Amino acid sequence: MPRNLIFCFVFVLFSLSLGNKKTSQYSYVEHLTKATIKNKAYDRPAVVMFFAPWCPFSKGFRPTFEEFAKLMRGKMLVGDVDE
């Protein structure tokens, strides 16, 4: 295989592995979608973060949002939407 093709293949695999990790398994943030947000966030107090995984501001704010979700656990819904 040509060297450039191998590099591209490795880069794509690495990018896909990063993209699939929306939240950690220990996250207190509930992942929401267009289909689930209406059922889960409209009937109780909620804070929802709309984010893009490629955005440096979203990445930088994520640890603070996770800490907020941990503090609010059981008091309100803290969720995120990536769509």
A tleap script that builds the chain and sets N, CA, C and O, in Angstrom:
source leaprc.protein.ff14SB
mol = sequence {
  NMET PRO ARG ASN LEU ILE PHE CYS PHE VAL
  PHE VAL LEU PHE SER LEU SER LEU GLY ASN
  LYS LYS THR SER GLN TYR SER TYR VAL GLU
  HIE LEU THR LYS ALA THR ILE LYS ASN LYS
  ALA TYR ASP ARG PRO ALA VAL VAL MET PHE
  PHE ALA PRO TRP CYS PRO PHE SER LYS GLY
  PHE ARG PRO THR PHE GLU GLU PHE ALA LYS
  LEU MET ARG GLY LYS MET LEU VAL GLY ASP
  VAL ASP CGLU
}
set mol.1.N position { 0.838 -1.186 0.000 }
set mol.1.CA position { 0.000 0.000 0.000 }
set mol.1.C position { 0.880 1.246 0.000 }
set mol.1.O position { 1.908 1.283 0.676 }
set mol.2.N position { 0.488 2.239 -0.740 }
set mol.2.CA position { 1.244 3.489 -0.718 }
set mol.2.C position { 1.206 4.120 0.678 }
set mol.2.O position { 0.238 3.969 1.424 }
set mol.3.N position { 2.262 4.812 0.996 }
set mol.3.CA position { 2.405 5.416 2.322 }
set mol.3.C position { 1.288 6.426 2.634 }
set mol.3.O position { 0.790 6.470 3.759 }
set mol.4.N position { 0.900 7.226 1.650 }
set mol.4.CA position { -0.168 8.212 1.860 }
set mol.4.C position { -1.505 7.551 2.160 }
set mol.4.O position { -2.284 8.047 2.974 }
set mol.5.N position { -1.763 6.437 1.503 }
set mol.5.CA position { -3.018 5.732 1.718 }
set mol.5.C position { -3.072 5.152 3.134 }
set mol.5.O position { -4.114 5.198 3.787 }
set mol.6.N position { -1.963 4.614 3.599 }
set mol.6.CA position { -1.898 4.080 4.961 }
set mol.6.C position { -2.132 5.199 5.971 }
set mol.6.O position { -2.877 5.016 6.933 }
set mol.7.N position { -1.502 6.357 5.762 }
set mol.7.CA position { -1.683 7.491 6.657 }
set mol.7.C position { -3.145 7.918 6.696 }
set mol.7.O position { -3.685 8.170 7.774 }
set mol.8.N position { -3.788 8.004 5.542 }
set mol.8.CA position { -5.195 8.402 5.482 }
set mol.8.C position { -6.078 7.398 6.209 }
set mol.8.O position { -7.006 7.786 6.919 }
set mol.9.N position { -5.799 6.123 6.037 }
set mol.9.CA position { -6.575 5.077 6.692 }
set mol.9.C position { -6.458 5.186 8.214 }
set mol.9.O position { -7.460 5.104 8.923 }
set mol.10.N position { -5.242 5.368 8.709 }
set mol.10.CA position { -5.020 5.510 10.149 }
set mol.10.C position { -5.704 6.771 10.663 }
set mol.10.O position { -6.319 6.743 11.730 }
set mol.11.N position { -5.611 7.862 9.935 }
set mol.11.CA position { -6.249 9.114 10.337 }
set mol.11.C position { -7.763 8.964 10.426 }
set mol.11.O position { -8.371 9.442 11.383 }
set mol.12.N position { -8.371 8.320 9.461 }
set mol.12.CA position { -9.815 8.116 9.458 }
set mol.12.C position { -10.231 7.244 10.644 }
set mol.12.O position { -11.217 7.555 11.313 }
set mol.13.N position { -9.507 6.172 10.914 }
set mol.13.CA position { -9.840 5.322 12.056 }
set mol.13.C position { -9.726 6.088 13.367 }
set mol.13.O position { -10.576 5.954 14.247 }
set mol.14.N position { -8.680 6.885 13.493 }
set mol.14.CA position { -8.495 7.684 14.704 }
set mol.14.C position { -9.624 8.695 14.857 }
set mol.14.O position { -10.143 8.874 15.958 }
set mol.15.N position { -10.006 9.348 13.786 }
set mol.15.CA position { -11.091 10.332 13.829 }
set mol.15.C position { -12.417 9.683 14.207 }
set mol.15.O position { -13.181 10.242 14.993 }
set mol.16.N position { -12.688 8.530 13.660 }
set mol.16.CA position { -13.916 7.830 13.997 }
set mol.16.C position { -13.949 7.408 15.451 }
set mol.16.O position { -14.998 7.470 16.093 }
set mol.17.N position { -12.820 6.983 15.976 }
set mol.17.CA position { -12.790 6.571 17.380 }
set mol.17.C position { -13.037 7.757 18.299 }
set mol.17.O position { -13.669 7.596 19.343 }
set mol.18.N position { -12.558 8.935 17.943 }
set mol.18.CA position { -12.811 10.128 18.752 }
set mol.18.C position { -14.249 10.584 18.624 }
set mol.18.O position { -14.851 11.018 19.606 }
set mol.19.N position { -14.799 10.493 17.444 }
set mol.19.CA position { -16.152 10.961 17.194 }
set mol.19.C position { -17.223 10.145 17.889 }
set mol.19.O position { -18.300 10.667 18.177 }
set mol.20.N position { -16.958 8.888 18.162 }
set mol.20.CA position { -17.957 8.041 18.802 }
set mol.20.C position { -18.047 8.244 20.300 }
set mol.20.O position { -19.004 7.775 20.916 }
set mol.21.N position { -17.102 8.916 20.900 }
set mol.21.CA position { -17.093 9.109 22.341 }
set mol.21.C position { -17.763 10.428 22.685 }
set mol.21.O position { -17.092 11.424 22.953 }
set mol.22.N position { -19.082 10.429 22.675 }
set mol.22.CA position { -19.820 11.655 22.963 }
set mol.22.C position { -19.764 11.979 24.447 }
set mol.22.O position { -19.555 13.131 24.828 }
set mol.23.N position { -19.949 10.974 25.277 }
set mol.23.CA position { -19.818 11.144 26.710 }
set mol.23.C position { -19.159 9.897 27.259 }
set mol.23.O position { -19.246 8.825 26.659 }
set mol.24.N position { -18.506 10.034 28.387 }
set mol.24.CA position { -17.873 8.870 28.975 }
set mol.24.C position { -18.927 7.995 29.628 }
set mol.24.O position { -20.055 8.438 29.849 }
set mol.25.N position { -18.569 6.758 29.937 }
set mol.25.CA position { -19.530 5.851 30.547 }
set mol.25.C position { -19.888 6.276 31.966 }
set mol.25.O position { -20.899 5.828 32.508 }
set mol.26.N position { -19.072 7.134 32.573 }
set mol.26.CA position { -19.333 7.613 33.923 }
set mol.26.C position { -19.924 9.015 33.937 }
set mol.26.O position { -19.985 9.652 34.989 }
set mol.27.N position { -20.346 9.485 32.816 }
set mol.27.CA position { -20.865 10.836 32.691 }
set mol.27.C position { -22.217 10.975 33.384 }
set mol.27.O position { -23.033 10.054 33.377 }
set mol.28.N position { -22.434 12.145 33.981 }
set mol.28.CA position { -23.723 12.474 34.573 }
set mol.28.C position { -24.597 13.225 33.576 }
set mol.28.O position { -25.737 13.569 33.888 }
set mol.29.N position { -24.079 13.478 32.396 }
set mol.29.CA position { -24.813 14.170 31.347 }
set mol.29.C position { -25.549 13.131 30.511 }
set mol.29.O position { -24.953 12.166 30.033 }
set mol.30.N position { -26.854 13.342 30.340 }
set mol.30.CA position { -27.650 12.420 29.547 }
set mol.30.C position { -27.625 12.858 28.086 }
set mol.30.O position { -27.930 14.009 27.772 }
set mol.31.N position { -27.262 11.945 27.201 }
set mol.31.CA position { -27.226 12.273 25.782 }
set mol.31.C position { -28.645 12.249 25.230 }
set mol.31.O position { -29.372 11.268 25.390 }
set mol.32.N position { -29.026 13.338 24.582 }
set mol.32.CA position { -30.360 13.476 24.005 }
set mol.32.C position { -30.253 13.590 22.489 }
set mol.32.O position { -29.216 13.982 21.955 }
set mol.33.N position { -31.324 13.249 21.816 }
set mol.33.CA position { -31.408 13.396 20.360 }
set mol.33.C position { -32.649 14.212 20.037 }
set mol.33.O position { -33.415 14.578 20.928 }
set mol.34.N position { -32.837 14.490 18.765 }
set mol.34.CA position { -34.042 15.203 18.337 }
set mol.34.C position { -35.300 14.442 18.749 }
set mol.34.O position { -36.319 15.043 19.090 }
set mol.35.N position { -35.219 13.138 18.714 }
set mol.35.CA position { -36.387 12.317 19.037 }
set mol.35.C position { -36.661 12.251 20.541 }
set mol.35.O position { -37.820 12.155 20.945 }
set mol.36.N position { -35.621 12.302 21.375 }
set mol.36.CA position { -35.812 12.120 22.815 }
set mol.36.C position { -35.891 13.416 23.612 }
set mol.36.O position { -36.367 13.401 24.747 }
set mol.37.N position { -35.448 14.515 23.064 }
set mol.37.CA position { -35.402 15.754 23.843 }
set mol.37.C position { -36.795 16.220 24.261 }
set mol.37.O position { -36.975 16.720 25.371 }
set mol.38.N position { -37.766 16.061 23.390 }
set mol.38.CA position { -39.119 16.521 23.707 }
set mol.38.C position { -39.728 15.725 24.854 }
set mol.38.O position { -40.404 16.293 25.712 }
set mol.39.N position { -39.494 14.422 24.876 }
set mol.39.CA position { -40.058 13.568 25.923 }
set mol.39.C position { -39.348 13.736 27.264 }
set mol.39.O position { -39.969 13.569 28.313 }
set mol.40.N position { -38.074 14.059 27.243 }
set mol.40.CA position { -37.302 14.090 28.490 }
set mol.40.C position { -37.087 15.483 29.060 }
set mol.40.O position { -37.004 15.634 30.279 }
set mol.41.N position { -36.996 16.493 28.225 }
set mol.41.CA position { -36.599 17.817 28.713 }
set mol.41.C position { -37.746 18.807 28.845 }
set mol.41.O position { -37.549 19.874 29.426 }
set mol.42.N position { -38.911 18.512 28.343 }
set mol.42.CA position { -39.989 19.493 28.355 }
set mol.42.C position { -40.861 19.415 29.602 }
set mol.42.O position { -41.576 20.371 29.903 }
set mol.43.N position { -40.822 18.308 30.332 }
set mol.43.CA position { -41.729 18.140 31.464 }
set mol.43.C position { -41.066 18.343 32.828 }
set mol.43.O position { -41.710 18.131 33.856 }
set mol.44.N position { -39.812 18.744 32.859 }
set mol.44.CA position { -39.102 18.980 34.116 }
set mol.44.C position { -37.984 19.998 33.882 }
set mol.44.O position { -37.614 20.263 32.739 }
set mol.45.N position { -37.452 20.562 34.955 }
set mol.45.CA position { -36.340 21.504 34.771 }
set mol.45.C position { -35.162 20.817 34.072 }
set mol.45.O position { -34.804 19.684 34.395 }
set mol.46.N position { -34.578 21.520 33.120 }
set mol.46.CA position { -33.491 20.911 32.358 }
set mol.46.C position { -32.514 21.980 31.876 }
set mol.46.O position { -32.893 23.118 31.601 }
set mol.47.N position { -31.263 21.586 31.784 }
set mol.47.CA position { -30.225 22.390 31.138 }
set mol.47.C position { -29.645 21.501 30.053 }
set mol.47.O position { -29.147 20.410 30.330 }
set mol.48.N position { -29.712 21.975 28.821 }
set mol.48.CA position { -29.249 21.176 27.686 }
set mol.48.C position { -28.160 21.940 26.953 }
set mol.48.O position { -28.319 23.115 26.621 }
set mol.49.N position { -27.059 21.257 26.709 }
set mol.49.CA position { -25.936 21.840 25.970 }
set mol.49.C position { -25.997 21.330 24.527 }
set mol.49.O position { -25.931 20.127 24.275 }
set mol.50.N position { -26.123 22.257 23.601 }
set mol.50.CA position { -26.056 21.911 22.183 }
set mol.50.C position { -24.615 22.133 21.760 }
set mol.50.O position { -24.095 23.243 21.877 }
set mol.51.N position { -23.966 21.082 21.268 }
set mol.51.CA position { -22.538 21.174 21.012 }
set mol.51.C position { -22.148 20.509 19.706 }
set mol.51.O position { -22.913 19.756 19.104 }
set mol.52.N position { -20.938 20.813 19.296 }
set mol.52.CA position { -20.317 20.156 18.145 }
set mol.52.C position { -18.999 19.565 18.634 }
set mol.52.O position { -18.180 20.292 19.196 }
set mol.53.N position { -18.771 18.271 18.437 }
set mol.53.CA position { -17.566 17.643 18.958 }
set mol.53.C position { -16.270 18.211 18.382 }
set mol.53.O position { -15.210 18.059 18.990 }
set mol.54.N position { -16.336 18.852 17.241 }
set mol.54.CA position { -15.135 19.421 16.625 }
set mol.54.C position { -14.840 20.829 17.131 }
set mol.54.O position { -13.759 21.357 16.868 }
set mol.55.N position { -15.767 21.444 17.845 }
set mol.55.CA position { -15.645 22.834 18.275 }
set mol.55.C position { -14.740 22.953 19.505 }
set mol.55.O position { -14.985 22.286 20.510 }
set mol.56.N position { -13.705 23.786 19.445 }
set mol.56.CA position { -12.812 23.919 20.599 }
set mol.56.C position { -13.508 24.525 21.820 }
set mol.56.O position { -13.132 24.217 22.951 }
set mol.57.N position { -14.506 25.372 21.615 }
set mol.57.CA position { -15.231 25.951 22.742 }
set mol.57.C position { -16.083 24.895 23.444 }
set mol.57.O position { -16.163 24.872 24.672 }
set mol.58.N position { -16.718 24.023 22.661 }
set mol.58.CA position { -17.491 22.926 23.242 }
set mol.58.C position { -16.590 21.984 24.028 }
set mol.58.O position { -16.935 21.566 25.133 }
set mol.59.N position { -15.451 21.657 23.467 }
set mol.59.CA position { -14.497 20.773 24.154 }
set mol.59.C position { -13.995 21.411 25.444 }
set mol.59.O position { -13.852 20.727 26.457 }
set mol.60.N position { -13.730 22.698 25.416 }
set mol.60.CA position { -13.225 23.391 26.596 }
set mol.60.C position { -14.267 23.507 27.700 }
set mol.60.O position { -13.929 23.454 28.882 }
set mol.61.N position { -15.524 23.662 27.323 }
set mol.61.CA position { -16.594 23.814 28.295 }
set mol.61.C position { -17.053 22.477 28.871 }
set mol.61.O position { -17.677 22.443 29.932 }
set mol.62.N position { -16.753 21.388 28.188 }
set mol.62.CA position { -17.254 20.058 28.574 }
set mol.62.C position { -16.939 19.682 30.026 }
set mol.62.O position { -17.848 19.226 30.720 }
set mol.63.N position { -15.708 19.844 30.529 }
set mol.63.CA position { -15.435 19.469 31.925 }
set mol.63.C position { -16.280 20.262 32.929 }
set mol.63.O position { -16.727 19.705 33.932 }
set mol.64.N position { -16.499 21.533 32.673 }
set mol.64.CA position { -17.332 22.356 33.551 }
set mol.64.C position { -18.778 21.866 33.519 }
set mol.64.O position { -19.440 21.799 34.554 }
set mol.65.N position { -19.259 21.529 32.337 }
set mol.65.CA position { -20.625 21.029 32.192 }
set mol.65.C position { -20.794 19.691 32.895 }
set mol.65.O position { -21.829 19.440 33.511 }
set mol.66.N position { -19.781 18.827 32.808 }
set mol.66.CA position { -19.810 17.535 33.507 }
set mol.66.C position { -19.883 17.746 35.015 }
set mol.66.O position { -20.632 17.049 35.699 }
set mol.67.N position { -19.117 18.693 35.541 }
set mol.67.CA position { -19.128 18.985 36.971 }
set mol.67.C position { -20.491 19.536 37.400 }
set mol.67.O position { -21.007 19.172 38.457 }
set mol.68.N position { -21.064 20.402 36.586 }
set mol.68.CA position { -22.408 20.928 36.849 }
set mol.68.C position { -23.423 19.792 36.884 }
set mol.68.O position { -24.286 19.754 37.761 }
set mol.69.N position { -23.323 18.872 35.938 }
set mol.69.CA position { -24.253 17.738 35.884 }
set mol.69.C position { -24.121 16.878 37.134 }
set mol.69.O position { -25.117 16.379 37.658 }
set mol.70.N position { -22.914 16.709 37.602 }
set mol.70.CA position { -22.687 15.922 38.819 }
set mol.70.C position { -23.342 16.599 40.021 }
set mol.70.O position { -23.948 15.925 40.853 }
set mol.71.N position { -23.227 17.917 40.120 }
set mol.71.CA position { -23.827 18.655 41.228 }
set mol.71.C position { -25.354 18.649 41.173 }
set mol.71.O position { -26.008 18.657 42.216 }
set mol.72.N position { -25.927 18.635 39.974 }
set mol.72.CA position { -27.378 18.703 39.795 }
set mol.72.C position { -28.035 17.327 39.709 }
set mol.72.O position { -29.247 17.237 39.511 }
set mol.73.N position { -27.276 16.282 39.851 }
set mol.73.CA position { -27.791 14.912 39.735 }
set mol.73.C position { -28.989 14.716 40.672 }
set mol.73.O position { -28.895 14.957 41.875 }
set mol.74.N position { -30.097 14.284 40.110 }
set mol.74.CA position { -31.307 14.040 40.871 }
set mol.74.C position { -32.181 15.274 41.063 }
set mol.74.O position { -33.337 15.150 41.467 }
set mol.75.N position { -31.653 16.457 40.782 }
set mol.75.CA position { -32.420 17.687 40.960 }
set mol.75.C position { -33.026 18.179 39.648 }
set mol.75.O position { -34.113 18.757 39.631 }
set mol.76.N position { -32.315 17.943 38.561 }
set mol.76.CA position { -32.787 18.373 37.254 }
set mol.76.C position { -32.080 17.555 36.178 }
set mol.76.O position { -31.064 16.910 36.436 }
set mol.77.N position { -32.626 17.594 34.992 }
set mol.77.CA position { -32.010 16.913 33.861 }
set mol.77.C position { -30.893 17.794 33.308 }
set mol.77.O position { -31.090 18.982 33.051 }
set mol.78.N position { -29.743 17.204 33.133 }
set mol.78.CA position { -28.625 17.878 32.474 }
set mol.78.C position { -28.262 17.000 31.280 }
set mol.78.O position { -27.818 15.863 31.442 }
set mol.79.N position { -28.454 17.537 30.092 }
set mol.79.CA position { -28.249 16.730 28.897 }
set mol.79.C position { -27.482 17.472 27.829 }
set mol.79.O position { -27.236 18.674 27.926 }
set mol.80.N position { -27.112 16.725 26.808 }
set mol.80.CA position { -26.432 17.320 25.663 }
set mol.80.C position { -27.014 16.798 24.362 }
set mol.80.O position { -27.535 15.684 24.297 }
set mol.81.N position { -26.916 17.618 23.331 }
set mol.81.CA position { -27.419 17.275 22.014 }
set mol.81.C position { -26.315 17.549 21.012 }
set mol.81.O position { -25.755 18.645 20.975 }
set mol.82.N position { -26.006 16.553 20.202 }
set mol.82.CA position { -25.008 16.681 19.139 }
set mol.82.C position { -25.704 16.363 17.828 }
set mol.82.O position { -25.571 15.258 17.302 }
set mol.83.N position { -26.445 17.329 17.297 }
set mol.83.CA position { -27.140 17.101 16.028 }
set mol.83.C position { -27.293 18.387 15.270 }
set mol.83.O position { -27.854 18.395 14.175 }
savepdb mol mol.pdb
quit
